[in-house]
Amino acid sequence: QMAANNPSGAAYSLEKALSTQPDLVPAQVMLTEAELRTGDVAKAEKRAKDITAQFPRRAVGYGLQGDVAMAKGQLTEALAAYRRAHQAEPSTPSLLRLFGVLSRMDNGRSAIQLAEQWLKANPKDLAVHKALGEAFARAGKFPNARASYEAAERLRPDDAEVLNNLANAQLRMKDNAAAVVTAERALAAAPG
């Protein structure tokens, strides 16, 4: 029901499931996400804190607390929660949450630094290459964006999003011939 964009229906189904199995963590997480999507931030916040108390060494509760803080427009609190989540269990999703908040601060310099450090240890992380390329493009650093998208392209040569973004970076760098070839490859990869 979440996938069908029916968070209220999903919340009802999840509450029903949790009434018989209250410790079902995936259902608790999904219910928290549904509560956030329906605007019930207070319930989501309580549930996120409960999950964190239940699993203080796991990322899941801290990540949800960060999501709650973002819903409340509290960037500093979100940053702290996402940092705790990433420290507890470093992963691409936890890094991208942290990256998202850092992108809104100090012109994204800290986000870029975080992603570059991550990619030194995880050079095949396509999602982070894409995020880094987008950050560079937003900052107007098109040579850096191009390099990030080229690294992503080497990992997945038929990724239409990567090819499209690479073509845009090439175009911004006045490399029109390469941009046309890359854009044609993007169109071939995703004709729609």
Backbone as ProteinMPNN parsed JSONL, in Angstrom:
{"seq_chain_A": "QMAANNPSGAAYSLEKALSTQPDLVPAQVMLTEAELRTGDVAKAEKRAKDITAQFPRRAVGYGLQGDVAMAKGQLTEALAAYRRAHQAEPSTPSLLRLFGVLSRMDNGRSAIQLAEQWLKANPKDLAVHKALGEAFARAGKFPNARASYEAAERLRPDDAEVLNNLANAQLRMKDNAAAVVTAERALAAAPG", "coords_chain_A": {"N_chain_A": [[0.82, -1.194, 0.0], [2.06, 1.163, 0.588], [3.662, 1.425, -1.636], [1.683, 1.812, -3.475], [1.036, 4.341, -2.995], [-0.589, 4.849, -0.764], [-0.505, 5.713, 2.115], [-2.111, 5.875, 4.403], [-3.755, 3.615, 4.311], [-1.734, 1.713, 4.411], [-0.71, 2.225, 6.952], [-2.871, 1.45, 8.553], [-2.995, -1.331, 7.971], [-0.472, -2.101, 8.891], [-0.586, -1.424, 11.619], [-2.478, -3.251, 12.408], [-1.103, -5.655, 11.947], [0.946, -5.304, 13.803], [-0.475, -5.433, 16.147], [-0.739, -8.076, 16.749], [1.871, -8.962, 16.642], [3.914, -7.256, 18.208], [6.679, -6.754, 18.25], [7.716, -6.781, 15.716], [10.018, -5.585, 13.814], [10.511, -4.646, 11.067], [7.881, -3.976, 10.333], [7.327, -2.005, 12.221], [9.116, -0.044, 11.392], [8.16, 0.511, 8.807], [5.635, 1.456, 9.502], [6.291, 3.766, 10.895], [7.39, 5.249, 8.785], [5.073, 5.476, 7.221], [3.489, 6.98, 8.942], [4.922, 9.353, 8.962], [4.565, 10.116, 6.302], [1.836, 10.591, 6.278], [1.704, 12.748, 7.856], [1.625, 12.512, 10.592], [3.55, 13.295, 12.695], [4.184, 13.291, 15.412], [3.462, 10.712, 16.361], [5.177, 9.21, 14.748], [7.633, 10.118, 15.665], [7.657, 9.215, 18.333], [7.571, 6.452, 17.913], [9.983, 6.094, 16.485], [11.838, 6.782, 18.462], [11.295, 4.75, 20.288], [12.095, 2.501, 18.817], [14.814, 3.066, 18.599], [15.546, 2.934, 21.294], [15.058, 0.266, 21.723], [16.872, -0.934, 19.998], [19.705, 0.121, 20.344], [22.24, -0.046, 19.191], [21.932, -0.254, 16.516], [21.358, 1.1, 13.238], [18.819, 1.743, 12.372], [16.816, 3.007, 14.087], [17.987, 5.51, 14.654], [18.186, 6.515, 12.078], [15.467, 6.791, 11.45], [14.802, 8.688, 13.373], [16.217, 10.807, 12.349], [14.784, 11.161, 9.972], [12.359, 12.029, 11.035], [13.182, 14.423, 12.23], [13.899, 15.815, 9.91], [11.372, 16.032, 8.741], [10.303, 17.808, 10.496], [11.74, 20.002, 9.936], [14.178, 20.368, 11.165], [17.278, 20.671, 10.769], [19.786, 20.462, 12.111], [19.309, 18.593, 14.15], [18.547, 16.436, 12.57], [20.925, 15.978, 11.18], [22.607, 15.152, 13.303], [21.291, 12.78, 14.079], [21.399, 11.237, 11.723], [24.159, 11.013, 11.499], [24.715, 9.425, 13.746], [23.361, 7.112, 12.969], [24.842, 6.365, 10.696], [27.331, 5.95, 11.845], [26.728, 3.813, 13.506], [26.0, 1.714, 11.77], [27.573, 1.673, 9.047], [26.574, 2.308, 5.76], [25.44, 2.403, 2.339], [22.754, 3.528, 2.169], [22.629, 4.88, 4.713], [24.742, 6.634, 4.459], [23.858, 8.19, 2.289], [21.643, 9.48, 3.362], [22.855, 11.081, 5.308], [24.541, 12.531, 3.622], [22.607, 13.929, 2.176], [21.622, 15.813, 4.053], [23.97, 17.192, 4.701], [24.477, 18.307, 2.237], [22.922, 20.517, 2.184], [24.188, 22.326, 3.693], [26.961, 24.526, 4.21], [27.478, 25.09, 1.463], [27.564, 22.532, 0.452], [30.091, 21.454, 0.738], [31.005, 19.755, 2.846], [29.451, 17.514, 2.387], [30.389, 16.656, -0.088], [33.023, 16.046, 0.594], [32.564, 13.937, 2.421], [31.397, 12.002, 0.69], [33.502, 11.586, -1.115], [35.438, 10.47, 0.59], [34.103, 8.116, 1.308], [33.954, 6.841, -1.159], [36.603, 6.23, -1.625], [37.021, 3.99, -0.064], [34.941, 2.453, -0.985], [34.787, 2.026, -3.933], [33.054, 1.073, -5.901], [30.496, 1.935, -5.504], [27.749, 2.787, -6.887], [25.481, 4.443, -6.41], [26.49, 6.441, -4.725], [28.45, 7.592, -6.335], [26.74, 8.74, -8.23], [25.303, 10.566, -6.61], [27.384, 12.217, -5.783], [28.21, 13.272, -8.243], [25.905, 14.778, -8.853], [26.002, 16.639, -6.774], [28.378, 18.004, -7.377], [27.613, 19.079, -9.852], [25.492, 20.779, -9.08], [26.988, 22.615, -7.681], [28.278, 23.812, -9.721], [30.636, 22.755, -10.592], [31.611, 21.407, -13.093], [33.673, 19.858, -14.421], [34.398, 18.135, -12.315], [31.937, 16.937, -11.824], [31.581, 15.63, -14.236], [33.686, 13.766, -14.099], [32.78, 12.214, -11.942], [30.388, 11.158, -12.985], [31.464, 9.75, -15.13], [32.886, 7.799, -13.76], [30.731, 6.467, -12.621], [29.511, 5.605, -14.944], [31.364, 3.73, -15.861], [30.868, 1.738, -14.058], [28.204, 1.074, -14.563], [27.384, 0.953, -17.615], [25.011, 1.264, -19.094], [23.219, 2.864, -17.76], [20.709, 5.047, -17.878], [20.159, 7.424, -16.499], [22.658, 8.195, -15.471], [24.046, 8.505, -17.891], [22.546, 10.578, -19.075], [23.009, 12.668, -17.231], [25.773, 12.842, -17.434], [25.986, 13.668, -20.097], [24.857, 16.204, -19.839], [26.788, 17.437, -18.2], [28.971, 17.333, -19.921], [28.017, 18.985, -21.952], [27.846, 21.429, -20.587], [30.499, 21.873, -20.309], [31.2, 22.557, -22.792], [31.776, 20.513, -24.534], [30.475, 19.544, -26.972], [30.285, 17.568, -29.002], [30.888, 15.129, -27.686], [28.813, 15.227, -25.837], [26.519, 14.912, -27.427], [26.843, 12.278, -28.387], [26.799, 10.878, -25.956], [24.26, 11.589, -25.001], [22.676, 10.372, -26.954], [23.215, 7.709, -26.365], [22.035, 7.602, -23.852], [19.368, 7.986, -24.525], [18.954, 5.705, -26.062], [19.232, 3.794, -24.074], [17.058, 4.324, -22.455], [14.371, 4.761, -23.947], [11.941, 6.053, -23.357]], "CA_chain_A": [[0.0, 0.0, 0.0], [2.961, 2.312, 0.527], [4.064, 1.54, -3.032], [0.524, 2.308, -4.209], [0.836, 5.702, -2.501], [-1.721, 4.858, 0.152], [0.111, 5.561, 3.431], [-3.13, 5.664, 5.44], [-4.099, 2.194, 4.246], [-0.575, 0.964, 4.885], [-0.644, 2.393, 8.412], [-3.918, 0.605, 9.135], [-2.564, -2.732, 7.854], [0.691, -2.326, 9.749], [-1.053, -1.416, 13.01], [-3.156, -4.536, 12.597], [-0.043, -6.669, 12.057], [1.685, -5.089, 15.056], [-1.315, -5.773, 17.294], [-0.484, -9.482, 17.073], [3.326, -9.139, 16.759], [4.395, -5.89, 18.461], [8.126, -6.611, 18.103], [8.064, -6.943, 14.314], [10.73, -4.343, 13.52], [10.231, -4.081, 9.737], [6.547, -3.36, 10.342], [7.443, -0.762, 12.992], [9.808, 0.917, 10.535], [7.239, 0.916, 7.744], [4.57, 2.252, 10.106], [6.882, 5.083, 11.156], [7.461, 5.925, 7.495], [3.695, 5.804, 6.833], [3.051, 8.082, 9.806], [5.564, 10.573, 8.447], [3.932, 10.49, 5.03], [0.486, 11.108, 6.529], [1.831, 13.965, 8.653], [1.502, 12.236, 12.019], [4.952, 13.368, 13.097], [4.31, 12.953, 16.837], [3.469, 9.243, 16.465], [6.403, 8.728, 14.109], [8.752, 10.445, 16.548], [7.623, 8.297, 19.472], [7.925, 5.116, 17.425], [11.411, 6.117, 16.161], [12.569, 6.743, 19.736], [11.118, 3.404, 20.841], [12.957, 1.591, 18.048], [16.191, 3.378, 18.988], [15.752, 2.391, 22.638], [15.053, -1.192, 21.606], [18.063, -1.349, 19.254], [20.593, 1.29, 20.394], [23.469, -0.237, 18.405], [21.544, -0.382, 15.113], [21.154, 2.371, 12.541], [17.432, 1.954, 11.979], [16.13, 3.989, 14.923], [18.595, 6.822, 14.452], [17.781, 6.967, 10.75], [14.08, 7.252, 11.541], [14.805, 9.951, 14.114], [16.656, 11.807, 11.382], [13.66, 11.423, 9.073], [11.398, 12.831, 11.803], [13.749, 15.769, 12.344], [13.774, 16.45, 8.596], [9.957, 16.384, 8.571], [10.051, 18.97, 11.356], [12.59, 21.095, 9.474], [15.271, 20.537, 12.13], [18.46, 20.135, 10.097], [20.856, 20.12, 13.056], [18.919, 17.343, 14.799], [18.604, 15.397, 11.545], [22.336, 15.705, 10.945], [23.113, 14.359, 14.431], [20.691, 11.441, 14.03], [21.955, 10.509, 10.574], [25.552, 10.674, 11.834], [24.665, 8.262, 14.654], [22.962, 5.951, 12.167], [25.957, 5.964, 9.834], [28.379, 5.41, 12.714], [26.286, 2.523, 14.035], [26.052, 0.731, 10.691], [27.868, 2.386, 7.803], [26.005, 1.702, 4.561], [25.087, 3.392, 1.316], [21.58, 4.325, 2.571], [22.914, 5.796, 5.82], [25.601, 7.684, 3.922], [23.08, 9.092, 1.44], [20.827, 10.338, 4.232], [23.784, 12.058, 5.862], [24.957, 13.345, 2.482], [21.506, 14.828, 1.843], [21.578, 16.934, 4.998], [25.202, 17.957, 4.54], [24.386, 19.041, 0.969], [22.204, 21.773, 2.444], [25.025, 23.164, 4.555], [28.278, 24.99, 3.742], [27.525, 24.911, 0.007], [27.753, 21.128, 0.13], [31.499, 21.014, 0.818], [31.134, 18.605, 3.751], [28.823, 16.37, 1.717], [31.329, 16.205, -1.116], [34.149, 15.418, 1.293], [32.076, 12.658, 2.944], [31.233, 11.063, -0.419], [34.83, 11.243, -1.644], [36.056, 9.533, 1.535], [33.385, 6.847, 1.193], [34.298, 6.201, -2.433], [37.958, 5.672, -1.528], [36.882, 2.65, 0.507], [33.861, 1.753, -1.684], [34.828, 2.631, -5.271], [32.017, 0.546, -6.795], [29.192, 2.361, -5.007], [27.128, 3.565, -7.96], [24.582, 5.472, -5.869], [27.277, 7.553, -4.186], [29.023, 8.286, -7.502], [25.671, 9.576, -8.792], [25.031, 11.675, -5.678], [28.531, 13.126, -5.84], [28.108, 13.982, -9.513], [24.847, 15.78, -8.724], [26.486, 17.702, -5.889], [29.333, 18.806, -8.148], [26.865, 19.826, -10.869], [24.795, 21.871, -8.393], [28.004, 23.605, -7.294], [28.868, 24.376, -10.932], [31.952, 22.147, -10.815], [31.27, 20.437, -14.124], [34.716, 18.853, -14.634], [34.293, 17.139, -11.246], [30.699, 16.199, -12.073], [31.857, 14.737, -15.367], [34.516, 12.654, -13.602], [31.932, 11.342, -11.117], [29.488, 10.429, -13.869], [32.261, 8.787, -15.899], [33.145, 6.676, -12.85], [29.462, 5.733, -12.532], [29.306, 4.973, -16.253], [32.212, 2.537, -15.915], [30.207, 0.71, -13.243], [26.955, 0.67, -15.227], [27.419, 1.683, -18.882], [23.698, 1.463, -19.706], [22.365, 3.609, -16.836], [20.246, 6.228, -18.613], [20.291, 8.617, -15.646], [24.08, 8.558, -15.471], [24.392, 8.993, -19.222], [21.908, 11.881, -19.249], [23.725, 13.652, -16.415], [27.095, 12.999, -18.036], [25.803, 14.495, -21.292], [24.666, 17.587, -19.387], [28.087, 17.958, -17.749], [29.778, 17.541, -21.128], [27.463, 20.157, -22.623], [28.255, 22.605, -19.804], [31.938, 22.064, -20.524], [31.318, 22.888, -24.219], [32.202, 19.332, -25.283], [29.203, 19.246, -27.614], [30.332, 16.305, -29.747], [30.765, 14.046, -26.704], [27.483, 15.328, -25.236], [25.548, 14.33, -28.358], [27.031, 10.822, -28.37], [26.348, 10.383, -24.652], [22.801, 11.76, -24.944], [22.108, 9.328, -27.803], [23.308, 6.462, -25.595], [21.018, 7.692, -22.792], [18.071, 7.78, -25.181], [18.884, 4.285, -26.435], [19.081, 3.015, -22.833], [15.712, 4.562, -21.911], [13.681, 5.5, -25.0], [10.823, 6.849, -22.844]], "C_chain_A": [[0.86, 1.252, 0.0], [3.364, 2.535, -0.928], [2.917, 2.088, -3.875], [0.158, 3.717, -3.758], [-0.426, 5.817, -1.653], [-1.183, 4.689, 1.569], [-0.911, 5.337, 4.546], [-3.542, 4.202, 5.486], [-2.96, 1.329, 4.755], [-0.481, 1.047, 6.401], [-1.669, 1.506, 9.1], [-3.488, -0.861, 9.122], [-1.405, -3.037, 8.786], [0.312, -2.326, 11.223], [-1.734, -2.725, 13.351], [-2.124, -5.651, 12.795], [0.692, -6.54, 13.385], [0.843, -5.405, 16.282], [-1.116, -7.227, 17.707], [1.001, -9.771, 17.264], [3.976, -7.787, 16.984], [5.896, -5.69, 18.248], [8.611, -6.777, 16.667], [8.687, -5.643, 13.799], [10.474, -3.817, 12.107], [8.862, -3.406, 9.665], [6.574, -2.048, 11.126], [8.088, 0.341, 12.137], [8.859, 1.434, 9.453], [6.104, 1.773, 8.297], [5.077, 3.666, 10.412], [6.95, 5.893, 9.861], [6.073, 6.339, 7.012], [3.179, 6.982, 7.657], [3.674, 9.407, 9.356], [4.884, 11.05, 7.168], [2.522, 11.03, 5.226], [0.508, 12.346, 7.416], [1.671, 13.759, 10.148], [2.903, 12.151, 12.622], [5.137, 12.952, 14.551], [4.355, 11.435, 17.035], [4.76, 8.671, 15.897], [7.606, 8.959, 15.019], [8.8, 9.49, 17.74], [8.076, 6.903, 19.043], [9.43, 5.051, 17.105], [12.254, 6.048, 17.427], [12.459, 5.371, 20.387], [12.017, 2.394, 20.132], [14.418, 1.809, 18.422], [16.496, 2.805, 20.368], [15.844, 0.874, 22.601], [16.333, -1.713, 20.956], [19.08, -0.211, 19.213], [21.881, 1.156, 19.574], [23.196, -0.386, 16.914], [21.262, 0.996, 14.521], [19.68, 2.732, 12.387], [16.715, 3.037, 12.791], [16.669, 5.397, 14.728], [18.203, 7.394, 13.084], [16.354, 7.49, 10.753], [13.984, 8.558, 12.325], [15.268, 11.094, 13.207], [15.538, 12.174, 10.417], [12.61, 12.297, 9.756], [11.909, 14.275, 11.901], [13.661, 16.512, 11.011], [12.331, 16.886, 8.363], [9.596, 17.614, 9.391], [10.905, 20.174, 10.951], [13.764, 21.373, 10.394], [16.549, 19.9, 11.575], [19.552, 19.692, 11.064], [20.56, 18.786, 13.738], [18.98, 16.179, 13.805], [20.048, 14.993, 11.281], [22.904, 14.817, 12.052], [22.58, 12.93, 14.375], [21.27, 10.62, 12.883], [23.424, 10.148, 10.8], [25.598, 9.436, 12.729], [24.312, 6.997, 13.879], [24.13, 5.44, 11.34], [27.12, 5.405, 10.649], [28.009, 4.02, 13.221], [26.429, 1.426, 12.986], [26.296, 1.457, 9.373], [27.339, 1.617, 6.588], [25.727, 2.805, 3.547], [23.85, 4.189, 1.73], [21.864, 5.307, 3.71], [23.814, 6.934, 5.352], [24.782, 8.682, 3.105], [22.154, 9.986, 2.249], [21.689, 11.464, 4.804], [24.235, 13.04, 4.786], [23.875, 14.367, 2.141], [21.426, 16.033, 2.755], [22.814, 17.812, 4.818], [25.191, 18.778, 3.249], [23.715, 20.393, 1.145], [23.023, 22.762, 3.261], [26.338, 23.485, 3.848], [28.504, 24.758, 2.244], [27.869, 23.483, -0.403], [29.175, 20.623, 0.245], [31.667, 19.775, 1.699], [30.536, 17.353, 3.129], [29.777, 15.786, 0.68], [32.508, 15.481, -0.48], [33.759, 14.04, 1.834], [31.985, 11.627, 1.834], [32.587, 10.635, -0.987], [35.546, 10.262, -0.726], [35.419, 8.152, 1.418], [33.825, 6.099, -0.065], [35.737, 5.678, -2.456], [37.902, 4.235, -1.016], [35.864, 1.798, -0.255], [33.754, 2.268, -3.125], [33.74, 2.146, -6.225], [30.606, 0.932, -6.354], [28.552, 3.329, -6.0], [26.281, 4.707, -7.419], [25.353, 6.676, -5.347], [27.991, 8.304, -5.31], [27.98, 9.224, -8.11], [25.408, 10.8, -7.91], [26.16, 12.698, -5.716], [28.513, 13.931, -7.14], [27.054, 15.078, -9.458], [25.299, 16.947, -7.848], [27.471, 18.611, -6.623], [28.606, 19.662, -9.189], [26.13, 21.005, -10.239], [25.756, 22.989, -8.018], [28.66, 24.256, -8.518], [30.254, 23.844, -11.234], [31.795, 21.022, -11.841], [32.393, 19.464, -14.472], [34.663, 17.74, -13.567], [33.03, 16.283, -11.431], [30.919, 15.181, -13.183], [32.663, 13.522, -14.899], [33.684, 11.684, -12.766], [31.002, 10.511, -11.986], [30.238, 9.422, -14.736], [32.606, 7.571, -15.048], [31.884, 5.822, -12.714], [29.191, 4.984, -13.835], [30.155, 3.701, -16.382], [31.583, 1.394, -15.112], [28.944, 0.174, -13.911], [26.811, 1.467, -16.522], [26.05, 1.978, -19.508], [22.727, 2.214, -18.794], [21.978, 4.939, -17.49], [20.392, 7.505, -17.796], [21.735, 9.109, -15.638], [24.468, 9.157, -16.818], [23.791, 10.375, -19.484], [22.673, 12.965, -18.485], [25.139, 13.895, -16.939], [26.998, 13.885, -19.276], [25.608, 15.962, -20.904], [25.973, 18.213, -18.922], [28.982, 18.244, -18.955], [29.315, 18.792, -21.872], [27.889, 21.441, -21.919], [29.735, 22.913, -19.984], [32.249, 22.355, -21.993], [31.897, 21.746, -25.044], [30.962, 18.777, -25.982], [29.191, 17.905, -28.346], [30.163, 15.118, -28.795], [29.375, 14.043, -26.079], [26.419, 14.7, -26.128], [25.636, 12.808, -28.332], [26.485, 10.239, -27.066], [24.83, 10.487, -24.53], [22.107, 10.712, -25.806], [22.152, 7.978, -27.086], [22.258, 6.446, -24.482], [19.646, 7.414, -23.373], [17.892, 6.318, -25.594], [18.648, 3.404, -25.198], [17.674, 3.147, -22.25], [14.921, 5.407, -22.912], [12.525, 6.377, -24.505], [11.296, 8.117, -22.217]], "O_chain_A": [[0.45, 2.288, -0.523], [3.406, 3.67, -1.404], [3.153, 2.758, -4.881], [-0.908, 4.226, -4.101], [-1.217, 6.748, -1.801], [-1.376, 3.635, 2.174], [-0.602, 4.673, 5.535], [-3.664, 3.616, 6.561], [-3.185, 0.335, 5.446], [-0.202, 0.046, 7.062], [-1.37, 0.88, 10.116], [-3.599, -1.554, 10.133], [-1.357, -4.103, 9.4], [0.826, -3.135, 11.996], [-1.581, -3.245, 14.456], [-2.256, -6.481, 13.694], [1.022, -7.543, 14.018], [1.394, -5.625, 17.36], [-1.3, -7.576, 18.873], [1.361, -10.716, 17.966], [4.539, -7.217, 16.05], [6.34, -4.554, 18.082], [9.814, -6.901, 16.437], [7.977, -4.719, 13.4], [10.235, -2.619, 11.958], [8.709, -2.378, 9.005], [5.915, -1.084, 10.737], [7.661, 1.495, 12.16], [8.767, 2.639, 9.216], [5.658, 2.712, 7.637], [4.359, 4.644, 10.205], [6.61, 7.076, 9.842], [5.908, 7.425, 6.456], [2.512, 7.872, 7.129], [3.018, 10.449, 9.373], [4.659, 12.246, 6.982], [2.057, 11.841, 4.426], [-0.538, 12.931, 7.699], [1.588, 14.731, 10.899], [3.37, 11.079, 13.005], [6.141, 12.326, 14.891], [5.188, 10.931, 17.788], [5.363, 7.769, 16.478], [8.485, 8.105, 15.131], [9.872, 9.012, 18.11], [8.868, 6.258, 19.731], [10.081, 4.056, 17.422], [13.263, 5.344, 17.47], [13.426, 4.883, 20.973], [12.626, 1.537, 20.772], [15.177, 0.848, 18.55], [17.575, 2.255, 20.59], [16.609, 0.269, 23.351], [16.825, -2.786, 21.306], [19.3, 0.369, 18.15], [22.54, 2.159, 19.297], [24.119, -0.617, 16.132], [20.96, 1.941, 15.249], [19.339, 3.91, 12.283], [16.065, 3.904, 12.207], [15.905, 6.358, 14.646], [17.927, 8.586, 12.948], [16.062, 8.513, 10.133], [13.184, 9.432, 11.989], [14.762, 12.213, 13.297], [15.356, 13.344, 10.081], [12.041, 13.194, 9.135], [11.157, 15.225, 11.682], [13.377, 17.71, 10.988], [12.086, 17.978, 7.85], [8.695, 18.37, 9.028], [10.801, 21.242, 11.555], [14.292, 22.485, 10.409], [16.862, 18.746, 11.87], [20.178, 18.653, 10.854], [21.449, 17.949, 13.888], [19.408, 15.078, 14.151], [20.357, 13.807, 11.17], [23.601, 13.842, 11.771], [23.328, 11.977, 14.597], [21.592, 9.445, 13.055], [23.882, 9.099, 10.348], [26.398, 8.526, 12.516], [24.896, 5.938, 14.107], [24.384, 4.237, 11.285], [27.815, 4.494, 10.199], [28.871, 3.152, 13.351], [26.922, 0.337, 13.281], [25.353, 1.813, 8.666], [27.623, 0.431, 6.416], [25.775, 3.992, 3.872], [23.876, 5.418, 1.655], [21.392, 6.443, 3.677], [23.664, 8.07, 5.8], [24.99, 9.89, 3.218], [21.905, 11.129, 1.864], [21.307, 12.634, 4.786], [24.3, 14.246, 5.027], [24.176, 15.526, 1.852], [21.191, 17.15, 2.295], [22.709, 19.038, 4.787], [25.826, 19.83, 3.178], [23.918, 21.305, 0.343], [22.601, 23.895, 3.49], [26.755, 22.743, 2.959], [29.564, 24.299, 1.82], [28.405, 23.257, -1.488], [29.45, 19.478, -0.113], [32.392, 18.85, 1.335], [31.054, 16.253, 3.322], [29.945, 14.57, 0.59], [32.937, 14.431, -0.959], [34.529, 13.087, 1.721], [32.44, 10.496, 2.004], [32.791, 9.462, -1.302], [36.191, 9.326, -1.199], [36.117, 7.138, 1.429], [34.039, 4.887, -0.041], [36.05, 4.774, -3.231], [38.647, 3.372, -1.48], [35.908, 0.57, -0.186], [32.749, 2.874, -3.495], [33.529, 2.764, -7.268], [29.63, 0.319, -6.788], [28.789, 4.536, -5.951], [26.359, 5.826, -7.925], [24.911, 7.813, -5.511], [28.124, 9.526, -5.246], [28.291, 10.361, -8.462], [25.304, 11.923, -8.403], [25.914, 13.904, -5.685], [28.773, 15.134, -7.132], [27.276, 16.182, -9.956], [25.01, 18.105, -8.149], [27.405, 19.835, -6.505], [28.943, 20.83, -9.384], [26.137, 22.106, -10.789], [25.391, 24.165, -8.034], [29.499, 25.146, -8.373], [30.975, 24.42, -12.049], [31.841, 19.841, -11.497], [32.094, 18.315, -14.798], [34.858, 16.564, -13.873], [33.052, 15.07, -11.223], [30.5, 14.028, -13.083], [32.354, 12.388, -15.263], [33.86, 10.469, -12.866], [30.838, 9.312, -11.762], [29.707, 8.354, -15.044], [32.62, 6.445, -15.544], [31.964, 4.594, -12.695], [28.697, 3.857, -13.818], [29.703, 2.709, -16.955], [31.752, 0.223, -15.452], [28.648, -1.019, -13.838], [26.19, 2.53, -16.533], [25.944, 2.855, -20.365], [21.521, 2.195, -19.041], [22.807, 5.837, -17.636], [20.716, 8.557, -18.347], [21.992, 10.304, -15.784], [25.136, 10.189, -16.878], [24.453, 11.243, -20.052], [22.948, 14.038, -19.02], [25.64, 15.019, -16.893], [27.841, 14.758, -19.479], [26.134, 16.857, -21.566], [26.243, 19.379, -19.209], [29.664, 19.268, -19.004], [30.137, 19.566, -22.363], [28.249, 22.422, -22.569], [30.171, 24.055, -19.834], [33.413, 22.395, -22.392], [32.445, 21.97, -26.123], [30.464, 17.703, -25.645], [28.191, 17.188, -28.31], [29.382, 14.207, -29.07], [28.815, 12.979, -25.819], [25.514, 14.027, -25.634], [24.613, 12.127, -28.262], [25.791, 9.223, -27.079], [24.184, 9.574, -24.014], [21.049, 10.211, -25.425], [21.213, 7.19, -27.197], [21.662, 5.407, -24.2], [18.85, 6.688, -22.778], [16.797, 5.767, -25.484], [17.949, 2.393, -25.273], [17.157, 2.216, -21.632], [14.812, 6.623, -22.75], [12.167, 7.349, -25.171], [10.485, 8.907, -21.733]]}, "name": "protein", "num_of_chains": 1, "seq": "QMAANNPSGAAYSLEKALSTQPDLVPAQVMLTEAELRTGDVAKAEKRAKDITAQFPRRAVGYGLQGDVAMAKGQLTEALAAYRRAHQAEPSTPSLLRLFGVLSRMDNGRSAIQLAEQWLKANPKDLAVHKALGEAFARAGKFPNARASYEAAERLRPDDAEVLNNLANAQLRMKDNAAAVVTAERALAAAPG"}
